Amino acid sequence: MNGRTSWLMRTDSLAKNGLLVGIAIILQPWWSWGLKVGFFLTAAATVLHILTSHRLDEADPLD
Protein backbone atom coordinates (compact mmCIF):
# COMPACT_ATOMS: atom_id res chain seq x y z
CA MET A 1 0.00 0.00 0.00
CA ASN A 2 1.56 3.24 -1.08
CA GLY A 3 1.01 6.72 0.34
CA ARG A 4 -1.61 7.69 -2.23
CA THR A 5 -3.74 4.63 -1.54
CA SER A 6 -3.47 5.15 2.21
CA TRP A 7 -4.57 8.79 1.88
CA LEU A 8 -7.47 7.79 -0.36
CA MET A 9 -8.58 5.07 2.04
CA ARG A 10 -8.60 7.52 4.96
CA THR A 11 -10.55 10.06 2.89
CA ASP A 12 -13.01 7.36 1.83
CA SER A 13 -13.51 6.36 5.46
CA LEU A 14 -14.11 10.01 6.33
CA ALA A 15 -16.75 10.18 3.59
CA LYS A 16 -18.48 7.04 4.90
CA ASN A 17 -18.52 8.45 8.41
CA GLY A 18 -19.85 11.73 7.02
CA LEU A 19 -22.75 9.81 5.50
CA LEU A 20 -23.55 8.23 8.87
CA VAL A 21 -23.34 11.53 10.74
CA GLY A 22 -25.39 13.36 8.11
CA ILE A 23 -28.19 10.79 8.24
CA ALA A 24 -28.13 10.83 12.05
CA ILE A 25 -28.47 14.63 12.02
CA ILE A 26 -31.37 14.40 9.55
CA LEU A 27 -33.22 11.93 11.79
CA GLN A 28 -32.73 13.71 15.12
CA PRO A 29 -35.81 15.61 16.35
CA TRP A 30 -34.20 18.19 18.68
CA TRP A 31 -32.43 20.60 16.34
CA SER A 32 -34.64 22.54 13.93
CA TRP A 33 -31.83 23.11 11.39
CA GLY A 34 -30.89 19.43 11.47
CA LEU A 35 -32.66 18.55 8.24
CA LYS A 36 -30.87 21.24 6.22
CA VAL A 37 -27.44 20.65 7.75
CA GLY A 38 -27.80 16.88 7.55
CA PHE A 39 -28.91 17.06 3.93
CA PHE A 40 -25.92 19.14 2.84
CA LEU A 41 -23.49 17.05 4.90
CA THR A 42 -24.89 13.85 3.37
CA ALA A 43 -24.74 15.31 -0.14
CA ALA A 44 -21.12 16.44 0.30
CA ALA A 45 -20.12 13.10 1.81
CA THR A 46 -21.80 11.25 -1.07
CA VAL A 47 -19.87 13.23 -3.68
CA LEU A 48 -16.61 12.72 -1.75
CA HIS A 49 -17.30 8.98 -1.45
CA ILE A 50 -17.98 8.66 -5.17
CA LEU A 51 -14.76 10.49 -6.04
CA THR A 52 -12.57 8.54 -3.63
CA SER A 53 -14.10 5.20 -4.56
CA HIS A 54 -13.31 5.76 -8.24
CA ARG A 55 -9.76 6.85 -7.38
CA LEU A 56 -9.26 3.76 -5.22
CA ASP A 57 -10.25 1.56 -8.15
CA GLU A 58 -7.66 3.29 -10.34
CA ALA A 59 -4.91 3.31 -7.69
CA ASP A 60 -5.11 -0.36 -6.73
CA PRO A 61 -6.40 -2.55 -9.57
CA LEU A 62 -7.16 -6.18 -8.79
CA ASP A 63 -5.80 -7.46 -12.12
N, C-alpha and C positions, 0 to 999 in steps of 0.2 A: 504494500500500500504506500503510495507516494504522498507527498505533501498536498497535492491538488485534490486527490481523492479524499484524503482525511478532512480537508477543509470543506469539501462538498458534502461529505457525510454529516459533519456537524451542522452545516447550514440546513441540510434536509431535515435533520432531527429538530432543529429550531422551528422549521416550517410546520412539521407535524404537531409539535407542542403548541404552536400558535393556533392551529386549527382547533385543538382541544380547548384551549383557553377561550378562543373566540366563541365557540359553541356554548361553553359554560356561561359566558357573560350574556349571551343571547337568552339563555333559558332562566337566568336568575330573575326573581320578581322584585328585588329590593331597590334597584337602581333604575331610575326612569330613562336615563340615556343608554342603558345597557344594550338595547336592541340596535341602536345606531353604531355604537362603538364596537360591539360584537360582530356586526355585519361587516364593517370595514376591516376589522382585524382578520376575520375569516377570509374575506376576499383577498387581502394582501398575502396571507399565509398560503392560500390556494395557488396564487400566481407564483410565489416563491417556490412552492413544492413542485409545481410543474416544471419550472426552469431547472431546478437542481436535479430533479429525477432524470430529465433528458441529458443533462451534463454528466451524470453518473453513468448512464448507459454508454456515452461516448468515451469516458475516461477509463472504464474498466470493462471491456468487452469480454463476453464469456467464450468466444470462439478461440 
